[in-house]
Amino acid sequence: MSDNVVVTSRPGEHPEKLIRRFIKKVKRAGILEEYREKTSSYIKPSVKRKIKQKKARREKQRLERKLNKRK
């Protein structure tokens, strides 16, 4: 599920900016979140609720796209 995040240096790009781009890509890919889910044993109820709501939103959007595609 997790992908290898690759960030190539652009000509004249400052190393700090390269690191920022890497961090953004890692966040978008959800690698850190996935790692935390696998390694932690206890999940607070508020976090469980947020995860459940996020999954529900994604599923709803996916179904809407599927229905719109059929039209």
C-alpha positions as CSV (number, residue, x, y, z in Angstrom):
1,M,0.0,0.0,0.0
2,S,2.8,2.5,0.8
3,D,4.8,3.8,-2.1
4,N,8.4,4.7,-2.3
5,V,8.5,8.5,-2.3
6,V,11.1,9.9,-4.7
7,V,12.1,13.6,-4.8
8,T,14.7,14.7,-7.3
9,S,16.7,17.8,-6.9
10,R,15.9,20.7,-9.2
11,P,18.7,22.8,-10.6
12,G,19.7,25.5,-8.1
13,E,17.1,24.2,-5.5
14,H,18.0,24.7,-1.9
15,P,18.2,21.5,0.2
16,E,15.7,22.7,2.7
17,K,13.1,23.2,0.0
18,L,13.8,19.7,-1.3
19,I,13.2,18.3,2.2
20,R,9.9,20.3,2.5
21,R,8.7,18.8,-0.8
22,F,9.7,15.3,0.4
23,I,7.7,15.8,3.7
24,K,4.7,17.0,1.7
25,K,4.8,13.9,-0.6
26,V,5.1,11.6,2.5
27,K,2.1,13.2,4.1
28,R,0.0,13.0,0.9
29,A,0.9,9.3,0.5
30,G,-0.1,8.7,4.1
31,I,3.0,6.7,4.9
32,L,3.6,8.2,8.3
33,E,-0.1,7.7,9.2
34,E,0.0,4.1,8.1
35,Y,3.1,3.5,10.1
36,R,1.5,4.9,13.2
37,E,-1.6,2.8,12.7
38,K,0.5,-0.3,12.5
39,T,2.7,0.4,15.4
40,S,0.4,1.8,18.0
41,S,-1.8,-0.5,20.0
42,Y,-4.3,2.0,21.4
43,I,-6.3,4.5,19.3
44,K,-8.2,7.2,21.1
45,P,-11.9,7.3,20.5
46,S,-11.8,10.8,19.0
47,V,-9.1,9.6,16.5
48,K,-11.2,6.5,15.7
49,R,-14.1,8.8,14.9
50,K,-12.0,11.0,12.6
51,I,-10.7,8.0,10.7
52,K,-14.2,6.6,10.3
53,Q,-15.5,9.9,9.1
54,K,-12.6,10.3,6.6
55,K,-13.2,6.8,5.2
56,A,-16.9,7.5,4.9
57,R,-16.3,10.7,3.0
58,R,-13.9,8.9,0.7
59,E,-16.4,6.1,0.0
60,K,-19.2,8.6,-0.6
61,Q,-17.0,10.6,-3.1
62,R,-16.0,7.3,-4.8
63,L,-19.6,6.2,-5.2
64,E,-20.7,9.7,-6.5
65,R,-17.9,9.6,-9.1
66,K,-19.0,6.1,-10.1
67,L,-22.6,7.2,-10.5
68,N,-21.7,10.3,-12.4
69,K,-19.5,8.2,-14.7
70,R,-22.5,6.0,-15.6
71,K,-24.6,8.9,-16.8
